[in-house]
Amino acid sequence: MSLFKIILWAFVLYYLYKFIFTLVVPVTKVAKEMKSKVEQMQSMQQEQQHTQTNTVHQQPTKTNTTPNKADYIEFEEIKP
């Protein structure tokens, strides 16, 4: 009976080892990689927003809002 227990524990430990290193470890690695990518994307987005707000404040505002006559094309409506 003692040999049977040793063999049983060996199988249990083997399958536990196999389960941990084929499922649990890769999932934690993927989770860490995804977390770092999300943080990187957030920092890039914050940088982009920061540069956009700086460029908006630096651009002068237009004071002349009257439309230019050259921007419009005259046309006649043709009735059938």
matplotlib code that plots the C-alpha trace (Angstrom):
import matplotlib.pyplot as plt

x = [0.0, 2.9, 4.2, 0.7, 0.6, 4.0, 3.0, -0.3, 1.5, 4.0, 1.1, -0.7, 2.5, 3.3, -0.1, -0.1, 3.3, 2.1, -1.1, 0.8, 3.5, 1.2, -1.7, -1.0, 2.4, 1.6, -1.6, 0.3, 3.0, 0.3, -1.5, 1.8, 2.4, -1.1, -0.8, 2.4, 1.0, -2.1, 0.1, 2.3, -0.8, -2.2, 1.1, 1.2, -2.4, -1.6, 1.4, -0.6, -3.3, -0.7, 0.9, -2.5, -3.5, -0.2, -0.6, -4.2, -3.1, -0.3, -2.4, -3.7, -7.5, -9.0, -10.7, -12.0, -15.1, -16.8, -17.0, -14.9, -16.9, -14.5, -15.6, -19.1, -20.2, -23.3, -25.7, -29.1, -31.9, -33.2, -36.8, -38.0]
y = [0.0, 2.3, 2.0, 2.8, 6.0, 7.1, 6.5, 8.3, 11.3, 11.3, 11.5, 14.2, 16.3, 15.8, 16.9, 19.8, 20.9, 20.5, 22.5, 25.4, 25.8, 25.4, 27.5, 29.7, 31.0, 32.0, 33.7, 35.8, 36.7, 37.8, 39.8, 41.7, 42.4, 43.7, 45.9, 47.4, 48.0, 49.7, 52.0, 52.8, 53.7, 55.9, 57.8, 58.3, 59.5, 62.0, 63.2, 63.7, 65.6, 67.8, 68.7, 69.4, 71.8, 73.6, 74.0, 75.2, 77.9, 79.0, 79.5, 83.0, 83.4, 84.8, 88.2, 88.5, 86.2, 87.8, 85.4, 86.1, 86.7, 84.5, 81.6, 81.5, 80.5, 82.0, 79.7, 79.8, 77.3, 75.7, 74.8, 72.0]
z = [0.0, 0.6, -2.9, -4.2, -2.2, -3.5, -7.1, -6.5, -5.0, -7.9, -10.4, -8.4, -8.1, -11.8, -13.0, -10.5, -11.8, -15.4, -14.7, -13.0, -15.7, -18.7, -17.5, -14.5, -15.4, -19.0, -17.8, -15.3, -17.9, -20.4, -17.7, -16.8, -20.5, -21.1, -18.0, -19.2, -22.7, -21.3, -19.1, -22.1, -24.2, -21.5, -21.2, -24.9, -24.9, -22.1, -24.0, -27.1, -25.2, -23.6, -26.9, -28.4, -25.6, -26.0, -29.8, -29.3, -26.9, -29.2, -32.3, -32.8, -33.0, -36.2, -35.8, -39.4, -39.5, -42.6, -45.5, -48.6, -51.8, -53.8, -51.6, -53.1, -56.6, -58.1, -59.8, -61.4, -60.7, -63.9, -63.9, -66.2]

ax = plt.figure().add_subplot(projection="3d")
ax.plot(x, y, z, "-o")
ax.set_aspect("equal")
plt.show()
